[in-house]
């Protein structure tokens, strides 16, 4: 059966068109036009579906420095322990994360203090600042280095993981930085 007014397909037992409200004539004579509209409006009551959820918009990106941490160790991977690839300062902006390398990797310290100092100085010259753009970061989470120190773990879109150990007491800072970064990712 089809509606005589709008042409919508209707079930055979329908008394009214579920698209436009026109009576179909099934079940008795059709009411007057004014009465039809009034009856139709009385049958349908407005419903409250509750609040509509909208994902909050990311804060505006301005290049503002949000966090700075000193004496941060960086290592490759997201595991619980690994070789340190540099120690320095971590800067978190609203669009990127920067690691300014102050000393080199841990290999030099295994060879003695003089060789370690030379490698540290040269390591700092090779790559003074590593920049991790938020667009290149797939995920960020917190962790624990050696089971006790607060760690910020970046999962990059290229599949690599980089971790920053914030040291003792750094767990709260790692969580705060992680929560902040997740707003922008």
C-alpha positions in Angstrom: 0.0 0.0 0.0 1.2 3.5 -0.8 0.3 6.9 0.7 -2.1 8.9 -1.5 -0.5 12.2 -0.4 3.3 11.6 -0.5 3.7 8.2 -2.1 5.6 6.5 0.7 5.3 2.8 1.0 3.2 1.7 4.0 2.3 -1.5 5.8 -1.1 -2.9 4.8 -2.5 -2.3 8.3 -1.4 1.4 8.7 -4.0 3.9 9.6 -1.8 6.9 8.9 1.2 7.5 6.7 4.3 7.4 8.9 6.0 10.0 6.6 3.4 12.8 6.3 0.6 11.7 8.7 -2.2 11.5 6.0 -4.9 8.9 7.0 -4.9 5.8 4.8 -8.6 5.0 5.2 -7.9 1.6 6.8 -10.1 1.0 9.9 -12.9 3.5 9.2 -13.7 6.8 7.7 -11.0 9.5 7.4 -11.3 12.3 9.9 -11.5 15.9 8.8 -8.3 17.6 7.8 -8.1 19.9 10.9 -8.9 17.1 13.3 -6.4 14.9 11.5 -3.5 17.3 12.2 -4.6 17.8 15.8 -4.9 14.0 16.4 -1.6 13.4 14.7 0.2 16.0 16.9 -1.4 14.6 20.1 -0.1 11.1 19.3 3.5 12.2 18.9 5.0 13.6 22.0 8.4 15.2 22.1 11.1 13.1 23.7 14.2 14.1 25.6 17.1 12.0 24.4 19.4 13.5 27.1 22.5 15.6 26.5 24.3 15.3 23.1 27.9 14.3 23.5 30.4 16.3 21.6 34.1 15.7 21.8 35.7 18.8 23.2 37.7 20.8 20.7 41.5 20.7 21.1 42.9 23.9 22.6 44.3 26.3 20.1 47.9 25.7 19.1 50.1 28.8 19.8 53.6 27.3 20.2 53.4 28.0 23.9 55.8 26.3 26.4 53.7 24.2 28.7 56.2 22.1 30.7 60.0 22.0 31.2 61.8 19.2 33.0 65.6 19.0 33.8 67.8 15.9 34.2 65.7 13.8 31.9 67.2 10.6 30.4 66.0 9.5 26.9 66.1 6.0 25.7 64.8 4.1 22.7 62.0 1.7 23.2 59.0 1.6 25.5 60.1 -1.2 27.8 60.9 -1.1 31.4 64.6 -0.7 31.0 67.1 0.1 28.2 70.3 1.9 27.3 70.2 5.7 27.8 70.7 7.6 24.5 71.2 11.0 26.1 70.5 13.1 29.2 69.2 16.7 29.0 66.1 18.8 29.3 62.6 18.1 28.0 60.4 21.0 26.8 56.7 20.3 26.0 55.0 22.9 23.8 51.4 22.7 22.7 52.4 21.5 19.2 55.7 19.6 19.8 58.0 18.0 22.3 61.7 19.0 22.3 64.6 17.1 24.0 67.8 19.2 24.4 70.7 16.8 24.8 73.2 17.9 27.4 75.3 14.8 27.7 75.8 11.8 25.4 74.9 8.2 25.7 75.9 5.7 28.3 78.5 4.0 26.2 81.2 6.6 27.1 80.7 6.1 30.8 81.5 2.4 30.4 84.9 3.3 29.0 86.0 5.7 31.8 85.4 9.2 32.9 87.7 11.0 30.4 86.4 9.1 27.3 82.9 9.5 28.7 83.3 13.2 28.9 84.6 13.4 25.3 81.8 11.3 24.0 79.3 13.3 26.0 80.6 16.6 24.7 80.6 15.3 21.1 77.2 13.6 21.5 75.7 16.9 22.6 77.2 18.7 19.5 75.8 16.1 17.1 72.2 16.4 18.0 71.6 19.3 20.4 67.8 19.3 20.1 65.5 16.5 18.9 62.0 17.7 18.0 59.0 15.4 18.1 56.0 17.1 16.4 52.6 16.1 17.7 51.6 15.2 14.2 54.3 12.5 14.2 53.2 11.0 17.6 50.6 8.2 17.4 50.2 7.8 21.2 51.6 8.9 24.5 51.5 7.0 27.8 53.2 6.8 31.1 55.4 4.0 32.4 58.1 3.1 35.0 61.8 2.9 34.2 63.4 0.1 36.3 60.0 -0.3 38.0 60.2 3.0 40.0 60.9 6.1 38.0 58.2 8.1 36.1 58.5 7.7 32.4 56.8 9.4 29.4 56.6 6.9 26.5 56.0 8.2 22.9 54.8 5.9 20.2 55.7 7.5 16.9 53.7 7.0 13.7 56.8 5.3 12.1 56.5 2.5 14.6 59.4 3.6 16.9 59.1 4.2 20.6 61.0 6.8 22.6 60.9 7.1 26.3 61.9 9.9 28.6 62.7 9.1 32.2 61.8 11.9 34.5 63.5 10.4 37.6 62.2 9.9 41.1 59.1 11.9 41.8 58.6 12.2 38.0 55.5 9.9 38.0 53.1 12.8 38.7 54.9 15.0 36.1 54.8 12.2 33.5 51.0 11.8 34.1 50.4 15.5 33.9 52.4 15.9 30.7 50.7 12.8 29.2 47.2 14.1 30.0 48.1 17.5 28.5 49.5 16.0 25.3 46.5 13.8 24.8 44.4 17.0 24.4 46.4 17.9 21.3 47.0 14.5 19.7 
